[in-house]
Amino acid sequence: MRYGRYALAILAFVTYNSWVLWPLNGDPQAALGYLSELAAGDQPYHWLFRGCDLLAALVFAFIALLGWRGWAGWLGRRAPQVAAALLTVAVATVLDVTFNLPCAESRDAVCKATPFAVRHVHEASSVIVGLALVALIGLVAIAFAEQDGWRGRACWVAAFGLLVAALLLASAILPAFLPLTQGPVQAVQVLLCSGWIAYLAVHLSEGRSAAAIRGTPENLGTPANRNTAENSGKPGSDHSSSDNPRMGRP
């Protein structure tokens, strides 16, 4: 499992950052518009970017299914909620891939002026992805706060979640004032979020180990100690109540 969790972390990070291949598009402004426009139907190599997003969604779903119980020792009762948030990201990403944009509207005035029903579906699924990613971070912050209070790691994770939310909001607002600025903002946001999902993947086995440790009393896991515990109350044993004044009646 140790190597498997690192493999999942690497896959999650690499596949979700396929935008780094934007030079294949051939347009020097390709990385300045919305990153999902790289997978638009009229763009070169759109099948490559769509394929990477689909693979990322499958990796996210696999991590979420493992984390449903695998994060229990690490995140407590919030583990299923965190897994559900990541699963939502995966499903919404599949919708993004399925209902990809027909053209790159931020770089094509005709495309932007042409109404497409699929555009609204794509926008809705993209919003769901963004909200689920913020929830994915926020729920971990809450889990840490329930364990340690609102200090240390809980505050750091909460601040990280606010940063991601601010980037998501900026990518939606900036184009109205500064066209072709949303791409770099989205790139930072995607890097941070894919890094976060990789972080969750790395902690899969840690969650299971912590759960096992919490479920087993200290020094009671070896056969010798179990035999001692079982024999401690038997008559004639060295640890029986008749020979041990601490276990007898006052």
ZAVO-17844 format. One record per residue (C-alpha): residue in one letter; x, y, z. Coordinates in steps of 0.001 Angstrom, whole numbers, padded with zeros to 6 digits, always signed. Example, Ala and Ser with C-alpha at 12.3 -4.5 7.8 and 13.67 -1.06 7.14 Angstrom:
A+012300-004500+007800S+013670-001060+007140
***
This chain:
M+000000+000000+000000R+002934+002320+000662Y+004019+002427-002978G+000424+002347-004167R-000531+005537-002338Y+002454+007389-003795A+001570+006110-007257L-001982+007397-006827A-000663+010748-005604I+001598+011116-008633L-001171+010069-011032A-003619+012540-009501F-001137+015400-009776V+000128+014632-013289T-003181+013846-014993Y-004973+016892-013549N-002219+019209-014804S-002341+018315-018474W-002624+022060-019171V+001208+022162-019094L+000999+020643-022591W-000696+023792-023897P+002127+024521-026423L+000697+021644-028484N-002255+023907-029200G-000098+026157-031349D-001732+029393-030171P+000585+031470-027925Q-002496+032662-026015A-003900+029181-025447A-002879+029129-021763L-004335+032577-021069G-007987+031656-021511Y-009942+029128-019475L-007921+025938-019218S-010949+023851-020194E-010824+025546-023602L-007787+023401-024385A-010272+020523-024566A-012787+022465-026694G-014066+020575-029698D-012390+022774-032315Q-008951+022861-030658P-005912+020793-031695Y-005239+017751-029499H-008498+018299-027614W-008775+014512-027277L-005488+014479-025319F-006660+017036-022758R-010056+015371-022450G-008403+011986-021985C-006150+013286-019219D-009122+014854-017431L-011051+011601-017679L-008100+009660-016294A-007778+012194-013460A-011459+011708-012621L-010997+007928-012429V-007969+008340-010146F-009929+010755-007923A-012815+008298-007669F-010455+005457-006732I-008797+007565-004030A-012217+008575-002701L-013420+004977-002470L-010266+003951-000626G-010466+006977+001646W-014070+006334+002676R-012736+004067+005417G-009017+004522+004904W-009064+008065+006310A-011163+007149+009369G-008197+006973+011745W-006845+010267+010408L-009997+012352+009899G-012461+010586+012187R-016141+010871+011324R-015369+013400+008588A-013641+010740+006457P-016804+009697+004534Q-017671+013355+003941V-014209+014100+002556A-014468+011017+000349A-017903+012128-000873A-016536+015581-001747L-013692+014028-003761L-016126+011665-005462T-018227+014709-006419V-015129+016286-007971A-014600+013094-009980V-018184+012874-011241A-018348+016570-012139T-015010+016282-013968V-016469+013454-016065L-019369+015775-016909D-016848+018456-017891V-015201+015998-020253T-018492+014733-021671F-019967+018190-022218N-016792+019911-023345L-016920+023377-024848P-017476+023511-028621C-014879+026273-029087A-012486+028571-027230E-014751+031516-026502S-012191+033605-024623R-010066+033741-027789D-012837+033615-030385A-015376+036463-030552V-017679+034550-032910C-017690+031564-030583K-018479+033765-027603A-021417+035382-029430T-022864+032042-030535P-025300+030422-028083F-024556+026801-027226A-026721+024796-024826V-023765+022576-023937R-021916+025634-022650H-024366+025993-019756V-023989+022327-018797H-020213+022700-018876E-020343+025851-016759A-022587+024147-014202S-020316+021114-013898S-017261+023374-013583V-018930+025267-010724I-019672+021956-008989V-016014+020942-009333G-014883+024226-007785L-017324+024072-004867A-016492+020421-004178L-012761+021200-004139V-013270+023954-001568A-015454+021591+000490L-012739+018922+000186I-010289+021250+001913G-012758+022752+004381L-013913+019371+005678V-010332+018364+006466A-009866+021653+008331I-012998+020889+010363A-011745+017349+011077F-008438+018730+012348A-010279+021336+014446E-012415+018625+016044Q-009230+016843+017085D-006961+019752+018043G-009165+022858+018169W-008865+025807+015795R-005124+026138+015937G-002069+024820+014132R-002880+022553+011229A-006619+023328+011289C-005931+027035+010766W-003367+026373+008052V-005751+024128+006120A-008596+026623+006537A-006367+029411+005182F-005435+027170+002266G-009116+026606+001533L-009779+030357+001547L-006906+030858-000888V-008336+028276-003294A-011796+029839-002997A-010314+033270-003748L-008568+031927-006848L-011791+030331-008076L-013645+033591-007596A-010870+035574-009279S-010903+033325-012348A-014616+034039-012747I-014442+037812-012187L-011117+038849-013735P-012077+038274-017410A-014642+041084-017173F-011886+043564-016286L-008694+041936-017575P-009363+039598-020515L-007122+036573-020898T-005964+036563-017283Q-008073+033657-016088G-005694+031018-017437P-002725+031747-015154V-005055+032083-012156Q-006679+028757-012949A-003263+027156-013429V-002253+028099-009877Q-005577+026866-008535V-005294+023535-010361L-001730+023050-009118L-002812+023674-005520C-005887+021454-005710S-004108+018572-007441G-001376+018857-004816W-004027+018661-002110I-005589+015540-003613A-002119+014005-003825Y-001658+014852-000131L-004894+013015+000674A-003749+010000-001337V-000458+009819+000557H-002392+009668+003849L-004568+006713+002859S-002524+004022+004635E-001782+006360+007539G-005500+006569+008226R-005822+002793+008334S-002757+002403+010555A-004023+005030+012975A-007408+003334+013138A-005760+000002+013911I-003598+001535+016614R-006553+003266+018238G-008561+000038+018178T-005848-002048+019889P-004940-001408+023547E-001256-000683+024045N+000956-003709+024877L-001940-006121+024383G-001213-007144+020796T+001394-009891+021367P+000495-013533+022127A+002435-013416+025390N+000510-010425+026665R-002823-011912+025560N-002061-015112+027462T-001125-013093+030540A-004398-011184+030350E-006432-014375+029913N-004724-016190+032780S-004729-013290+035205G-008106-014155+036641K-007811-017940+036756P-007511-019681+040173G-003990-020797+040895S-002380-018392+038469D+000269-015988+039610H-002062-013110+038862S-005251-014466+040461S-007136-012361+042958S-006348-014735+045851D-002589-014265+045440N-002647-010659+044416P-003966-008342+047131R-004565-005561+044636M-007186-007668+042833G-008959-008969+045937R-011593-007378+048137P-010434-004761+050657
***
